[in-house]
């Protein structure tokens, strides 16, 4: 299940990057060469890109949150570093003598 969310998250990130780069900046479109005389009006293309960017960004955030929730469920069985140190102090393994400086 986690693998599906990771793949979806990477795909959504790539699509989001492409959509953001395609949007018209104040200096003009990035490598698109759009002008006001194109068959599709600039306003319509801008609205489509803006809405699709919003949807993809929302899906990206939701998938990222799902990944965190899934990974947190797997980490609940682990111990903290301090608990591991305390267990090592109580173990029967030989210990390195501390320096007396």
C-alpha positions as CSV (number, residue, x, y, z in Angstrom):
1,X,0.0,0.0,0.0
2,X,2.8,2.3,0.8
3,X,4.5,1.7,-2.5
4,X,1.3,2.8,-4.3
5,X,1.2,6.1,-2.5
6,X,5.0,6.7,-3.1
7,X,4.5,6.1,-6.9
8,X,1.4,8.3,-6.9
9,X,3.2,11.0,-5.0
10,X,6.2,11.0,-7.4
11,X,3.9,11.1,-10.4
12,X,1.8,13.9,-8.9
13,X,5.0,15.9,-8.1
14,X,6.2,15.6,-11.7
15,X,2.8,16.6,-13.1
16,X,2.7,19.5,-10.7
17,X,6.2,20.7,-11.8
18,X,5.2,20.5,-15.4
19,X,1.9,22.4,-14.8
20,X,3.7,25.2,-12.9
21,X,6.3,25.6,-15.6
22,X,3.6,25.8,-18.3
23,X,1.8,28.6,-16.6
24,X,2.2,32.1,-17.9
25,X,4.5,34.2,-15.9
26,X,4.5,38.0,-15.9
27,X,7.2,38.0,-18.6
28,X,5.2,35.6,-20.9
29,X,4.8,31.9,-21.2
30,X,7.8,29.7,-20.5
31,X,8.9,28.5,-23.9
32,X,5.4,28.3,-25.3
33,X,5.4,31.4,-27.5
34,X,1.7,32.1,-26.8
35,X,0.3,35.2,-28.2
36,X,-3.1,36.9,-28.0
37,X,-3.9,35.7,-31.5
38,X,-3.9,32.0,-30.8
39,X,-7.0,29.8,-31.4
40,X,-7.5,29.4,-27.6
41,X,-7.6,32.5,-25.7
42,X,-4.9,33.1,-23.1
43,X,-7.5,33.6,-20.4
44,X,-9.1,30.2,-21.0
45,X,-5.7,28.4,-21.0
46,X,-4.8,30.3,-17.8
47,X,-8.0,29.2,-16.1
48,X,-7.5,25.6,-17.1
49,X,-3.9,25.5,-15.9
50,X,-4.7,27.3,-12.7
51,X,-7.6,24.9,-11.9
52,X,-5.6,21.8,-12.8
53,X,-2.6,23.0,-10.8
54,X,-4.9,23.5,-7.8
55,X,-6.4,20.0,-8.1
56,X,-3.0,18.3,-8.6
57,X,-1.5,20.2,-5.7
58,X,-4.4,19.2,-3.4
59,X,-4.0,15.5,-4.5
60,X,-0.2,15.8,-3.8
61,X,-0.8,17.1,-0.3
62,X,-3.3,14.4,0.4
63,X,-1.1,11.7,-0.8
64,X,1.8,13.1,1.2
65,X,-0.3,13.1,4.4
66,X,-1.4,9.5,3.7
67,X,2.3,8.5,3.4
68,X,3.0,10.1,6.7
69,X,0.1,8.3,8.4
70,X,1.1,4.9,6.9
71,X,4.7,5.3,7.9
72,X,3.7,6.4,11.4
73,X,1.7,3.2,11.9
74,X,4.9,1.2,11.1
75,X,7.0,3.2,13.4
76,X,4.9,2.7,16.5
77,X,6.6,-0.6,17.4
78,X,10.1,0.9,17.5
79,X,11.8,2.3,20.5
80,X,13.4,5.6,21.1
81,X,17.2,6.0,21.2
82,X,17.1,6.6,25.0
83,X,15.2,3.3,25.5
84,X,17.9,1.5,23.5
85,X,20.7,3.0,25.6
86,X,19.0,1.9,28.8
87,X,18.6,-1.6,27.5
88,X,22.3,-1.8,26.6
89,X,23.3,-0.7,30.1
90,X,21.2,-3.5,31.5
91,X,22.6,-6.1,29.1
92,X,25.1,-8.8,30.1
93,X,27.6,-7.8,27.4
94,X,31.0,-6.7,28.5
95,X,31.4,-3.0,28.8
96,X,34.3,-0.8,27.8
97,X,35.9,0.7,30.9
98,X,35.5,4.5,31.2
99,X,38.6,6.6,31.4
100,X,39.6,8.1,34.8
101,X,41.0,11.4,33.6
